[in-house]
Amino acid sequence: MSTHVSRTLIIGNWKMHLNVSQASLLVHRLDQHIKTHRDIEVVLAPSLLALQPLSREIDRRKFRLAAQNAYDKDEGAFTGEVSFTMLRDLVHYAIVGHSERRLYFQETLEVVRDKVAAAVRNDITPIICVGETGEERRIGETRQVLHDQIETALQKLTAEEVGRVAAFLCSPLASGITANTVYVDKGYHAMGMLAEPGRAS
């Protein structure tokens, strides 16, 4: 019998905002206003520099930390990179495949796949972002794009490991379109149609 408990994730991606002091102040303010809920997990994704100090400050009954990005190799001569191995004692989650990483840093399907595998290998739950461009959406390619992104991202995982992935839908890349309820519902319907029988949801 499965012991998996479904939780709602509320994820705050702070992107390239707030220095360490500002991040600490924001966490303090959030702590004053957010209550603990058994079926809701609040995930904070500050900048890389803020992760370690915040890991010592947060109330872990209320918050979990996520990395905004990491490198898929565990160690080596990769100047400027930070690996999932280095982050495993600091974060529970890592954002992988965000639209801005795909667009501005040319992260391919294969790069996202390798990062997902690296996260799972280091006991970090990947939050896989998927979504099509505005043009792909306009010409009706949403389902195929989501298929390619999801299927490739999970290629290196076992069926058991797939159950540890948190996936959600982003708004179309560089379109300026906010992911409203109708758009998200359509995207999740497409992702549901793509799920393979027996694969964890």
Buried (B, 14 or more C-beta within 10 A) or exposed (E): EEEEEEEEBEBBBBEEEBEBEBBBEBBEEBEEEBEEEEEEBBBBBBBBEBBEBBBEEBEEEBBBBBBBBBBBBEEEEEEEBBBBBBBBEBBBBBBBBBBBBBEEEEBEBEBBBBBBBBBBBBEBBBBBBBBBBBEBBEEEBBBEBBBBBBEBBBEBBEEEBBEBBBBBBBBBBBBEEEBEEEBBEBBBEBBEEBEEEEEEE
